Amino acid sequence: MPNQYWRSPETVRSLNGLGRSGFAVEFLRRNAAYRRDYAQTRRRSTRDSTNGSAAWAVFARQWGLRFRP
């Protein structure tokens, strides 16, 4: 769904039905700074496979994320 529709009644109903983690995902998905950092981290980890894990660890710490296997 395009970000401009986040205030539509359907979207509001959908967001109201989410738990904490689901709401957090939707918040981050719509956050331009998060999307930019994600893209940069992805490029960095692809370019430098030896430090890819470290790049994701920094990204996760910055955004308060925990990645599960």
DAQUIFEN-V162328 format. One record per run of one state. SS is the DSSP state (hx for helix, st for strand, lp for the rest). FROM is the first residue (numbers start at 1). TO is the last residue. If there is no record, write none. Layout:
<<SS,FROM,TO> <SS,FROM,TO>>
This chain:
<<lp,1,2> <hx,3,5> <lp,6,8> <hx,9,16> <lp,17,19> <hx,20,29> <lp,30,31> <hx,32,47> <lp,48,51> <hx,52,63> <lp,64,69>>
